[in-house]
Amino acid sequence: MARGGYSLRVDSYMYNRRQSARHNNLRWHCTWYHKGCTAVVVTTKDYKVVKFVHEHSHEPPRTYTACGVTFYSR
């Protein structure tokens, strides 16, 4: 969870849950939304991707793994 909320990783991009979408789906915004990225993922409540909305305005974050834990750098 990110700051008390839920996080989702899809294709190396991270998303935070923002609100419920219509039809009992979940809406996830890119974690870089505050930097202007408008990418959104809509999933079912079982976390199956329904659709992507908008493109990312940045490259995916770099990751590294230490002791079995994956870290993201911005």
N, C-alpha and C positions, 0 to 999 in steps of 0.2 A: 504494500500500500504506500501511496505517496502522500505524506502529510495527513494521514487519517483517511485518505480516499483510496480508490482502486486504480491500479495501473494495468495497461495491456501492452504487449509487445507484438507488433506485426511487421514482418520484413525489416527488421533491425530498427524500426522507428518505435518510439514510446508514446503512449496516449494515456490521458487521464479521463475518467468518467465524469461527464459534465451534467447530464440530465437523461431522463428516459425519453426515448423517441416514441413516435406513434407505433401502434400495433405491438406493444409490449417489447419493443426492441430497446437496446441501449446505445447511446450516442457517446463517442469518445473523441476528444479533441487532442491534437498533437501537443506534446509538452512544451513546444516552442511557440505556442499561440501568443504568448506575451511579446514575442519578437516578431509577430506578424504572420506566422504560418497559419493558414486556414484549413489545413488538411483535417478531415474527420473520417472516422470509421463508424459504421453502424453494425452492431452485432445482435444476435438473438440473446436471450437470457442464458443460453448454454454456451455463449461466446463464439458462435459460428458467424463468420463475417458475412453480412448481407450485402453491403456496398461500401465503396469508397467515395468520398465527396471531396473535391478539389485535390490539387497536387501539393506536395511539400515545396516550400521555398528554400530548402536547405538540404545538405547531404545528411545521411544517417549519422547519428553520433558514433564515435569510436568506442569500442568496448575492449576490455581486457579481463582476464580471469586469473584469480589467485585463490588457492586453497578451495577450489570448487565453487567459488562465488563470482558471478559476472558483475563487473562495474562498468558504468557509462561515464564518459567524460564529455563535457560540452565544449 
